[in-house]
Amino acid sequence: MNWETARNHIWTERRVSAAGSRLRVLVVDDNQNAADALAMYLHLEVLDIRTAYGGRQAVDVAITWTPHLILMDISTPGCTGFEAALVIRRDTKTSHIAIVAFTALDETEVRRHLMDHEFDAYCQKGQPPSELVALLKQLTVDPT
């Protein structure tokens, strides 16, 4: 991975607030080892973390746990990240959650498939975890 070409971008005005509690982040990736490693790193950043290993599981966790932010892998088998984000965005209980497209796909490719502003930001996989943490802080009203 060439660090100079890796990118993070915020696409919407949506920001979340943990209101004095730990920021809840759902990590979604069908690569369980990658999801668990990222979750462990983010937990060290004093974030409350859960993992889901696919789109369907992500929807279920989002409804029952209601995270502030979701890091959504796009290329998950069965229910893709695009499909899961659309379901989450259309449910009144979860529509406020900030969703980051967390993928190896190029940003242009991700934007081409968007329908209803399902994602609030884009983060290309392969960057140093500190870059992802910086993006998460930019998506919060009261960064921790």
N, C-alpha and C positions, 0 to 999 in steps of 0.2 A: 504494500500500500504506500502510495506517495502522499506523505502528510500534507504537502502543499496543495494537493487537489481535493483532499477531503474537506467536506463542508458541513456547516450547520446553518440553518436558516429558520427564523420564525416567520410564519405565514399569516397569522391572524392577530387580532388584538386580545384574544382570550388570555386571561391570567388567572391563576388560582391562588387561594390563600389557605394556609394550614391553620390560621387563627390560633397561634400559640401552641399547637400540637406538632408532632413530627409529621413531616410531609410524607404522604402515602403514595408510593410508586409501584405500579404493576409492570413487571418485565415480562414481555411476551416473545418467546422464540422457540421454534420447534427443535433447535439444537439445545438439548437439556443442559449439557455441560457449559455452553456459552451463557445460557440464561442464569444458571446457578452461580457461575463465576461473577457475572455482572451484578447479580443480586447481592452477593457477598461484599463486593466493593462498595456498592451504594449503601449497604447497611453500615459500613464503617464510616460513611459520611453522615451518620445519625439520621438516616431516613428509614421509614417503616416500609419494608419491601415484601411483596408477594410475587410469585412467578406463575406463569401459565405457559404451557408447552404447545399451544395452538390457538387458533381463532375462536373456536367454540368455547374452550375453557376460559379464554380471556373474557368473553361476554358474560359467562356465568360468574366469574370472580368480580367483574366490574359491577354487576347487579347486587351481589351479596356483600361485598366489602367496600365498595365505592371509593376507589383511590382518587387522589387529586390529579395524578398524571399517569398516563400509560405510555410505555415505550413499546411500540407495536412493530414487530417484524412483519414484513409484507408477504414474503414467500413461504407461507405455512401451508402444509398439505390440508386438503379438505376445505375448511373455511379459511380463506386468505385473510391477511391483515386488512385489505381493502373492505372485504365483506364484514368482518368483525367490527371495524371502525364505523361502518354505515349503520349497523344494528345498534351500537352503543350511542351514536349520535342521534338516532331517531327515538330512543327511549327517554321519556321525560325524567326518569330517575338517574340517568347517566349522561344526559346530553351536555352537562356543564363540565365534564371531565376534559382536561387538556390531553390531546393525543399527539404523540410524536412518532412520525414514520421513522423507525430505526432499522435501517436496511443497507445492504450492499448495493442495491440498485441506484443508478444515477438519479439525481433529483428531477431531471427532465422526464425520465421514464415514470417516476411516481406521479408527478403533476399531470401527465397525460391520461392517467387512469382515474383521476379524482372526479367525483360527481357532485357532492353536496358539501364541500369544505369539511370532509371527514377528519382531516388532520390539521393541527395547529402549527406544527413545525416539522422539520426534516433534520435527521442526523445520520450521516453516513457511517456505517460500521467500519471498524478498523482504526478509529482515532484513539488517542490516549483517553482513558476514562475521565480525566480531569476536564476535557473538552465537553463531554456529555454532562458532567455535573454543572459546568458553567451555563450550558443551555437550560438545564432544569431550573437553575436559579433565575435566569432571565424570564422564565415562564411563571414565576411566583411573584405575588404582590409584596410579600414580606420574606425575601430570601433568607435562608438559614445558613 
